[in-house]
């Protein structure tokens, strides 16, 4: 791979908190952007995310490094009267500024697009909200579980019949929204190349969630008739269902009608091909309870390794349900740079999950640990043109707290 990084020289100021905004900045940093992570004196709240149940417990702050790797850290009290001079120089320096501060607070801090864009007409101002910029709920705080999952329709559909909605994986909606925000930023950068003009780009957790659930939401817009919630024992389609092997491993099968004969022969049930109840997809659907029961009995007779080999040899589509511990050991991840080494984090954090975008011939930068709180404040202030006495004054006023080695 080439050693040049596609975003080398791109300057990004990450003023966002938690995951979605910082996640977009991580993708930019993976391809070489210089990202400054700006935090309040108390630090981004996400620094303690790994201590909040039901997040998996660990001694190492794995989510902080995941969403803030490759960045330099600046601690800045935006409420301080002297903060505006630092903010202005950051904006003048930047190509991209990422924010997720609620709009009322943003107005008080003079952090809105109208406030900062006059300082840099080429600026890409990227904003992520919970529910969008307009409408009756625009000011409501949103997390991925409330805005992305619950409000979008996803949470109502990802459960079985008779079961209540459950908690999705933390951050899953945030990371999808991060890709949406990154896409908006890159689109605006392309526009700037053509016009020389900056842009104000936005996305929301709600918009990303509705897009993720778009097949069903589009169906609702078309006044479609929905099947009942999935019932594994009585599914709409027994050949698109979840089954359990003898060794308690769950797996999915996804068969197209043309694969039915090969499937029936492969699992040792050629009699199913001539069974009138299962002669075509419509009859299989009408008799899904009986077919599911037959397949349950068949699959429960052999371990997953047997079915894995059989499905692979028959070119039948299937997927084994893996736990995160099993995913971490999946050789496909390292073979495809989905998981990459993480430099400098210490503890058990030797690897991290890379962003899901790749460009052949362009290498991502090596993943480096996330910054401690204010770790690079002095370096960044010098880079922005502040002299020693000015920096001393910013420290004295509390605008720039002294770095205190906040554990990351």
Secondary structure, DSSP 8 states (H G I E B T S, - for coil): -BS--TTTT-EEEE---SSHHHHHHHHHHHTT-EEEEEE-TT--GGGGGGGSTTS---SS-HHHHHHHBTEEEEE--TTSTTHHHHHHHHHHH-SEEEE---HHHHHHHT-SHHHHGGG-TT-EEEEEESS-SSSTTTTS---IIIIIIITTSHHHHSSBTT-------TTHHHHHHHHHHHHHHHHHHHHHHHH---EEEEEEHHHHHHHHTHHHHHHHHTT-----SB-GGG-S-TTEEEEE-TTS-EEEEE--GGGHHHHHHHTT-THHHH-GGGSSHHHHHHTHHHHHHHHHHHHTTS-HHHHHHHHHHTT--EEE---HHHHTT-HHHHHTTSEEEEES--TT--EEE--S--BTTB----EE-B--TTTTHHHHHHHTT--HHHHHHHHHHTSS--------
